[in-house]
Amino acid sequence: MKAQFLTYALTLCVLICMYGCTADDEFEHGYPCSFIYDMSIHNTGVVYSVVRSPGLFAFVYKKGVNPLTIQAELNDGKTNTPTYITTEKEKRLTWTLGAKTGLIIGLNPSNELYAFDRQCPNCIESNVSGTFNLTWTDNGQQVYCTKCKRKYDLNNGGYPSNGGGKKLMRYYSTFDGTVLRVWN
């Protein structure tokens, strides 16, 4: 009975380790992200809209330093006036928006919140020098890399819709009705 219990316990430990140690964790890619956007302070604009409207996505990126400015562009090409980060609470935060040029944030039609890096994961990982911003395509429901010609489906977890390869680098994200958090 004791040997049977030990065998069962060992098997369970191995299964837990195998499940918990997968190398294909979509949130583990080595590019830091820390973005906290308080809708009680910034209650208009693009970021406010995308966390409330399925099918809307936006590029979100930093501009300027003093004051720090958050800029966003909807998947229909419209941009909003810049959001200036001026409150003492916000100034104390670390604002790191992914690999190089920002994030893609939005809700898929099932109301699942996504936050992806705006860099092409296949080009950035192939050590090709440069910046590989993704651009809107297919009515803003996909993004396109001009370097490798891949399209990524924003409504389907960021998987390539052509050409195979890696899916978009994803960050953890939550929205509690007031504060949007994106991190890894």
C-alpha positions as CSV (number, residue, x, y, z in Angstrom):
1,M,0.0,0.0,0.0
2,K,2.8,2.4,0.9
3,A,4.7,1.6,-2.4
4,Q,1.5,2.2,-4.4
5,F,1.0,5.6,-2.7
6,L,4.6,6.6,-3.4
7,T,4.2,5.6,-7.0
8,Y,0.9,7.6,-7.3
9,A,2.5,10.7,-5.6
10,L,5.6,10.5,-7.8
11,T,3.5,10.2,-10.9
12,L,1.4,13.2,-9.8
13,C,4.5,15.3,-9.2
14,V,5.9,14.5,-12.7
15,L,2.6,15.4,-14.3
16,I,2.4,18.7,-12.4
17,C,6.0,19.5,-13.4
18,M,5.3,18.7,-17.0
19,Y,2.2,20.8,-17.1
20,G,3.8,23.7,-15.3
21,C,7.1,23.7,-17.2
22,T,6.0,24.0,-20.8
23,A,8.3,25.9,-23.0
24,D,5.4,27.2,-25.1
25,D,4.0,29.7,-22.5
26,E,2.6,32.5,-24.7
27,F,3.3,35.0,-21.9
28,E,7.0,34.1,-21.5
29,H,9.0,35.9,-24.2
30,G,11.5,38.1,-22.4
31,Y,10.2,41.5,-23.3
32,P,9.1,43.5,-20.2
33,C,5.7,45.2,-20.0
34,S,4.2,47.3,-17.3
35,F,1.2,49.4,-18.2
36,I,-1.5,50.7,-15.8
37,Y,-4.2,53.0,-17.3
38,D,-6.7,54.4,-14.8
39,M,-10.1,55.2,-16.5
40,S,-11.2,57.2,-13.5
41,I,-8.5,59.8,-14.6
42,H,-8.6,59.2,-18.3
43,N,-12.3,58.4,-19.1
44,T,-12.4,59.3,-22.8
45,G,-10.5,58.4,-25.9
46,V,-9.3,55.3,-27.7
47,V,-8.0,53.2,-24.7
48,Y,-11.3,53.8,-22.9
49,S,-13.3,52.6,-26.0
50,V,-11.3,49.4,-26.7
51,V,-11.9,47.9,-23.3
52,R,-15.6,48.3,-23.7
53,S,-16.2,47.4,-27.4
54,P,-15.7,43.9,-28.8
55,G,-13.9,44.0,-32.1
56,L,-12.1,47.2,-31.4
57,F,-8.3,47.1,-31.1
58,A,-5.8,49.9,-30.7
59,F,-2.1,50.4,-31.0
60,V,-0.9,52.0,-27.7
61,Y,2.5,53.6,-27.4
62,K,4.5,56.1,-25.5
63,K,5.6,59.5,-26.8
64,G,7.5,62.2,-25.1
65,V,9.1,62.2,-21.7
66,N,8.1,65.3,-19.7
67,P,5.2,64.8,-19.5
68,L,5.0,61.2,-20.5
69,T,2.4,60.9,-23.2
70,I,0.3,57.8,-24.1
71,Q,-0.9,57.8,-27.7
72,A,-3.4,55.4,-29.2
73,E,-4.7,54.6,-32.7
74,L,-7.9,52.6,-33.3
75,N,-7.9,49.8,-35.8
76,D,-10.0,52.0,-38.1
77,G,-7.0,54.4,-38.3
78,K,-8.5,57.1,-36.0
79,T,-6.2,58.5,-33.3
80,N,-7.1,60.4,-30.2
81,T,-5.6,63.4,-28.6
82,P,-2.6,62.4,-26.5
83,T,-3.1,61.3,-22.9
84,Y,-0.7,63.2,-20.7
85,I,0.5,61.3,-17.6
86,T,0.7,64.1,-15.0
87,T,-0.8,62.9,-11.7
88,E,1.7,62.1,-8.9
89,K,0.2,58.6,-8.7
90,E,0.9,57.9,-12.4
91,K,4.3,59.5,-12.4
92,R,5.4,56.9,-9.8
93,L,4.6,54.0,-12.1
94,T,7.0,52.3,-14.4
95,W,5.7,52.5,-18.0
96,T,7.2,49.8,-20.2
97,L,5.2,48.9,-23.3
98,G,6.8,45.8,-24.7
99,A,9.7,45.0,-26.9
100,K,10.1,48.3,-28.8
101,T,7.2,50.2,-30.0
102,G,4.1,49.5,-28.0
103,L,1.1,47.3,-27.6
104,I,-2.0,46.1,-29.3
105,I,-5.0,46.1,-26.9
106,G,-8.6,45.1,-27.5
107,L,-11.5,42.8,-27.0
108,N,-12.3,39.9,-29.3
109,P,-16.0,39.3,-30.2
110,S,-16.3,37.0,-27.1
111,N,-15.2,39.9,-24.9
112,E,-11.8,38.4,-24.1
113,L,-9.3,41.1,-23.4
114,Y,-6.0,40.8,-25.4
115,A,-2.8,42.7,-25.0
116,F,-0.1,41.8,-27.6
117,D,3.3,43.3,-28.5
118,R,3.3,45.4,-31.6
119,Q,6.5,43.7,-32.9
120,C,6.4,40.8,-35.3
121,P,7.4,37.8,-33.2
122,N,9.0,36.0,-36.1
123,C,11.2,38.9,-37.3
124,I,12.2,40.1,-33.8
125,E,13.2,36.5,-32.8
126,S,15.2,35.9,-36.0
127,N,17.7,38.6,-34.9
128,V,17.0,40.7,-37.9
129,S,18.0,44.2,-37.0
130,G,15.4,46.9,-37.1
131,T,11.9,47.6,-35.8
132,F,9.1,45.4,-37.1
133,N,5.9,47.4,-36.4
134,L,2.7,45.6,-37.3
135,T,0.2,47.6,-39.3
136,W,-3.6,47.2,-39.6
137,T,-5.1,45.0,-42.3
138,D,-8.4,43.2,-43.0
139,N,-10.7,45.9,-41.5
140,G,-8.4,46.1,-38.4
141,Q,-9.1,42.6,-37.3
142,Q,-5.6,41.5,-38.3
143,V,-2.1,43.0,-38.3
144,Y,0.5,42.7,-41.0
145,C,4.3,42.6,-41.0
146,T,5.8,44.3,-44.0
147,K,9.1,42.3,-43.5
148,C,7.9,38.7,-43.5
149,K,4.5,39.3,-45.0
150,R,2.7,37.4,-42.2
151,K,-0.8,38.4,-41.0
152,Y,-1.9,37.8,-37.4
153,D,-5.5,37.3,-36.4
154,L,-6.3,39.5,-33.4
155,N,-9.6,37.7,-32.7
156,N,-8.0,34.3,-32.6
157,G,-5.2,34.6,-30.0
158,G,-2.7,36.3,-32.4
159,Y,-2.0,33.2,-34.5
160,P,-0.7,33.8,-38.0
161,S,-3.4,33.5,-40.6
162,N,-0.9,32.9,-43.3
163,G,2.7,31.6,-43.5
164,G,2.8,29.7,-40.2
165,G,5.4,30.6,-37.5
166,K,5.0,32.0,-34.0
167,K,1.9,33.8,-32.8
168,L,2.0,37.3,-31.4
169,M,3.7,37.9,-28.1
170,R,1.0,38.3,-25.5
171,Y,1.0,40.0,-22.1
172,Y,-1.3,39.4,-19.1
173,S,-4.1,41.8,-19.0
174,T,-7.1,42.7,-16.8
175,F,-9.7,45.4,-16.7
176,D,-11.8,45.7,-13.5
177,G,-14.1,48.4,-14.9
178,T,-11.8,51.2,-13.8
179,V,-8.2,50.2,-14.2
180,L,-6.6,48.5,-17.2
181,R,-3.4,46.5,-16.3
182,V,-1.0,44.9,-18.8
183,W,2.1,43.1,-17.5
184,N,4.4,40.1,-17.6
